[in-house]
Amino acid sequence: MEDGFEIPVTWKGKEYLFPAQLQSFGYTHRILVDVNGIKVQLEPDEERNYRALIVDPEQPGASAMDAGLIGAIVEVIESVVK
């Protein structure tokens, strides 16, 4: 099952909507988020917190990804899930 949705994030005084996709498999899931053309995978860890992984770290712009922005996206996801 794959569902598309948008994640609303306020970061540095600006509003963003990032397209995302929920992918369920077995007893777990992951969320793929398109952050300005770079795919970021969010998955729950053992403590039910989300960790973020860049799907293709070799992609241009991936190394310049703002960790604070990714943290803001994770906060939005966790506020909905918890």
C-alpha positions, 0 to 999 in steps of 0.5 A: 500500500502506498499513499501520497500526502504532503508534509507542511513545515515552517522553517526559518519563517517560511511555509513549505509543503513537501510531497511524501509517500507512505510505504508499508511492509510487514509490521513496519513502514517508511516515509519517502519525502521529496525535499527539493528534489532529494529523496529522504527516507524516514523510518521508525527506530526501536524507540519509535523515533524517526531517523532520516536517511538520504536515499542517494547521498551521491546526488548533487545537492545531497551533501548540502542538505540542511539538517535543521530542515530535516529535523523540522520534517521529522518533528512534524511526522512525530507530532502526528504519529505520537 
